[in-house]
Amino acid sequence: MPEEKEWATLTPEEKREVRFKRWLEAPDVEFISPEARKAYRERVQRLQAVLLMKEPDRVPVSLMGGFFPIYYGGSTLHKIPKQKIYETIDYEICPWKSSV
């Protein structure tokens, strides 16, 4: 696909292709090793296959815990100071640590 084409004139499929290509190439990411880059590309390709309704090599899983760990740990949002949640993370009292 030609890069010089204006974004506004691209079809939704072409826009998706551009986004997928940038996601896969990760131009602003410095990988610590060639193996890390390869593993990243495999994961991105797996997620792209799922998004395109194709069969991936493995089923990707992404857990979205939200505030579940707080409740699972026996606490509530009212008991944990907002400072501990949003400003600094004290991993010794962090309920997310025990729920993983």
Sequence and secondary structure as in RCSB ss.txt:
>XXXX:A:sequence
MPEEKEWATLTPEEKREVRFKRWLEAPDVEFISPEARKAYRERVQRLQAVLLMKEPDRVPVSLMGGFFPIYYGGS
TLHKIPKQKIYETIDYEICPWKSSV
>XXXX:A:secstr
  TTS GGGS HHHHHHHHHHHHHH TT   SSHHHHHHHHHHHHHHHHHHTT   SS       TTHHHHHTT 
 TTTS HIIIII   TTT HHHHH 
